């Protein structure tokens, strides 16, 4: 079946982790402490459960529809970036075999959130597809850029240039690309990009077993600012990291829009849990949970295929919508009457 695509016709895959929390399943194996949030502001709670890495294809425009393509449970001790890279590599191979992507088509974009190590994900997928963008990919700190050695220096050329500190505008220099776009909800959206910046890697965490000389992973750092938010809250600056280099203003605008579309995967997770009942069963074994997860993905695919034929059984406070603009929950509500 045709997959949803971005406005320019490219495939955009969103990757993220969602957790099936099992705090009371003391005899269920392979549970992991999952990162969740409590009711308080920035209150982090670790709850045992089964985390799943999911990949979906994103649509263009304002929509909460996605096309789930894969789900892999993260085993204890596994590295999320490594598992995701293998998952994306397998999915792209299947898409190529199915004719969804052919030579000459636009590059496949893979977009992830701040929970991923984007430079490592880009490194693992360097021979396949570009990984990014991702908010706050490098975090507050120092992603230094490369520089040429000073004149008269006969020693080894430096691997890194001056520091680029997110919180210190004096270290930024002039951006390599900048755009300003008038939007309906956010006012003027401004984006500035700095080319060929790379994080300073250390032999820790995922790089602890790497070669003695760590790789230099170049990318583009993008700073996004808007005038206001629809909710009236104070807008915050967003930093993105893209594994591509030599970005043009058109690239910056495309990445900004792709970043906004990434949040559609959150709506899919909420549909899985609140409407389709993904986390309702109390399975003991993770193998049974894996099978049930794939049944949920199949059920969501049925809803997507019935999208144009479902009846709009709207509630009194809901606005009428044409068939192609029904949300997944409203298609699910009218699914039985459309058979």
Secondary structure by P-SEA (a helix, b strand, c coil): ccccccccbbbbbbbbbbbbccccccccccccccccccccccbbbbbbbbbbbbbbbbbcccccbbbbcbbbbbcccccaaaaaaaaaaaaaaaaaaacccccccccbbbbbccccaaaaaaaaacccccccccccccccccbbbbbcccccccccccccccccccccccccccccbbbbbbbccccbbbbbbbccccccccccccccccccbbbbbbbbbbbbbbcccccccbbbbbbbbbccccccaaaaaaaaaaaaacaaaaaaaaaacccccccccccccaaaaaaaaaaaaaaaaaaaaacccccccccccccccccccccaaaaaaaccccc
